[in-house]
Amino acid sequence: MDAKRSGPQAPRLAEIRSRWLDAVIAALQDDQPVVGAALVGSLGGGRADDWSDIDLLVVVEDAALHDFVAPGRLPSGPGQLTFAIDARHNGPRGTRAVSAQYILDRLPLWVDWHVHPVSLAHWPSDCSVVFDPRGVGRTSADFSEYLNRGQHEPFIPKSPQEHQAMLLALVPVAGKQLARRSPEAARTIEFLGGPYEPEAAWEDQLAALRRLLDGFSTLGRPDSLAAAHAFLALLEETLYRTAA
């Protein structure tokens, strides 16, 4: 682990993540335009805990880039895709990115897909390559440096409904930060529309997240809403057990 505090053990989350990842990697290996794949972020760098999300770097044939990130094209494994948004602005020109939420066993899993054409691709120094039959080259840059090289893709404006759906999907992300007792939790709660209370007890921050969920009840996304409530219930149970 790095200097960032890891969260308490939550084996159910780790099992869901592992099961999704095993199925999706198998699907990617059988996907003809896919050249290779690697874990990046905390999983790729060996810094993950049970609360960590998934960051995948997928290298595809240049001609397949546009179609590969089309709605419904990315593999969902055993999960139900409940949210996906174009996040290409998070990567350099000529690449694509999608942020998505899947639901497995009634709990949410956040996945950031980074899809790069083989002509521009290298494996970052801090990634974990899952498969690479063509021998994509390496770079000395870490993943953050790799993403921030050169000019970025332009931001694609989101509709108000898309923005609200994204905020709902980010509630469990705030819960993950709360599990780690990270100061980022207070900032994320504020971004979601709640109060900025960095000194508040975790019980109060959890209550703020539940109030925010009540505001999403009319959004028409019952599966995401139920999964977020289930995630916060698991978070509360885990933190009380840890404190006991």
Backbone hydrogen bonds, N-H to C=O, Kabsch-Sander energy under -0.5 kcal/mol:
donor,donor_aa,acceptor,acceptor_aa,energy
13,L,10,A,-1.1
14,A,10,A,-1.6
15,E,11,P,-2.4
16,I,12,R,-2.0
17,R,13,L,-2.4
18,S,14,A,-2.4
19,R,15,E,-2.4
20,W,16,I,-2.4
21,L,17,R,-2.5
22,D,18,S,-2.5
23,A,19,R,-1.7
24,V,20,W,-2.4
25,I,21,L,-2.7
26,A,22,D,-1.8
27,A,23,A,-1.9
28,L,24,V,-2.6
29,Q,25,I,-2.3
30,D,26,A,-1.1
31,D,28,L,-1.3
32,Q,30,D,-0.7
34,V,31,D,-1.8
35,V,59,V,-3.2
36,G,59,V,-1.5
37,A,131,F,-2.0
38,A,57,L,-2.2
39,L,128,S,-2.8
40,V,55,D,-2.4
43,L,40,V,-0.6
44,G,40,V,-1.2
45,G,41,G,-1.9
46,G,43,L,-0.8
47,R,42,S,-2.8
48,A,42,S,-0.9
52,S,49,D,-1.6
54,I,110,W,-2.1
55,D,40,V,-0.5
56,L,112,D,-2.6
57,L,38,A,-2.9
58,V,56,L,-0.6
58,V,114,H,-3.2
59,V,36,G,-2.7
60,V,116,H,-2.2
61,E,33,P,-2.2
64,A,61,E,-1.5
65,L,61,E,-0.5
65,L,62,D,-1.3
68,F,64,A,-2.4
69,V,65,L,-1.0
69,V,66,H,-0.5
70,A,67,D,-1.4
73,R,70,A,-2.5
74,L,70,A,-0.6
79,G,76,S,-2.0
80,Q,103,I,-2.0
81,L,79,G,-0.6
82,T,80,Q,-0.5
82,T,101,Q,-2.5
83,F,101,Q,-1.3
85,I,99,S,-2.3
87,A,97,A,-2.6
90,N,87,A,-2.2
91,G,88,R,-1.9
93,R,151,Q,-2.6
95,T,92,P,-1.6
96,R,115,V,-2.6
98,V,113,W,-2.1
99,S,85,I,-2.2
100,A,111,V,-2.8
101,Q,83,F,-2.6
102,Y,109,L,-2.6
103,I,80,Q,-1.7
104,L,107,L,-2.5
107,L,104,L,-2.2
109,L,102,Y,-2.6
111,V,100,A,-2.9
112,D,54,I,-2.8
113,W,98,V,-3.3
113,W,111,V,-0.6
114,H,56,L,-3.0
115,V,96,R,-2.7
115,V,113,W,-0.5
116,H,58,V,-2.6
116,H,114,H,-0.6
118,V,60,V,-2.3
120,L,117,P,-1.7
121,A,117,P,-0.7
121,A,118,V,-0.6
123,W,137,G,-2.8
125,S,141,A,-2.8
127,C,124,P,-1.3
128,S,39,L,-2.6
129,V,127,C,-0.5
130,V,37,A,-2.5
131,F,37,A,-1.6
134,R,35,V,-0.6
135,G,132,D,-1.0
139,T,123,W,-2.0
146,Y,142,D,-2.7
147,L,143,F,-2.4
148,N,144,S,-1.5
149,R,146,Y,-0.8
153,E,88,R,-0.7
153,E,91,G,-2.2
163,H,159,S,-2.5
164,Q,160,P,-2.2
165,A,161,Q,-2.3
166,M,162,E,-2.2
167,L,163,H,-2.2
168,L,164,Q,-2.3
169,A,165,A,-2.2
170,L,166,M,-1.5
171,V,167,L,-0.6
171,V,168,L,-1.2
174,A,170,L,-2.0
175,G,171,V,-2.0
176,K,172,P,-2.3
177,Q,173,V,-1.9
178,L,174,A,-2.1
179,A,175,G,-2.2
180,R,176,K,-1.4
181,R,178,L,-1.4
182,S,177,Q,-2.7
185,A,182,S,-1.6
186,A,183,P,-0.6
187,R,183,P,-1.0
188,T,184,E,-2.6
189,I,185,A,-2.5
190,E,186,A,-1.9
191,F,187,R,-2.3
192,L,188,T,-2.2
193,G,190,E,-1.4
194,G,189,I,-2.9
197,E,195,P,-0.9
200,A,197,E,-1.7
204,D,201,A,-0.5
205,Q,201,A,-2.1
206,L,202,W,-2.6
207,A,203,E,-2.0
208,A,204,D,-2.0
209,L,205,Q,-1.9
210,R,206,L,-2.0
211,R,207,A,-2.0
212,L,208,A,-2.0
213,L,209,L,-2.0
214,D,210,R,-1.6
215,G,211,R,-1.1
215,G,212,L,-0.6
216,F,212,L,-0.6
216,F,213,L,-1.4
217,S,214,D,-1.2
219,L,216,F,-1.8
225,L,221,R,-2.3
226,A,222,P,-2.6
227,A,223,D,-2.3
228,A,224,S,-2.3
229,H,225,L,-2.2
230,A,226,A,-2.3
231,F,227,A,-2.3
232,L,228,A,-2.4
233,A,229,H,-2.1
234,L,230,A,-2.2
235,L,231,F,-2.5
236,E,232,L,-2.6
237,E,233,A,-2.4
238,T,234,L,-2.4
239,L,235,L,-2.7
240,Y,236,E,-2.4
241,R,237,E,-2.0
242,T,238,T,-2.3
243,A,239,L,-1.9
244,A,240,Y,-1.2
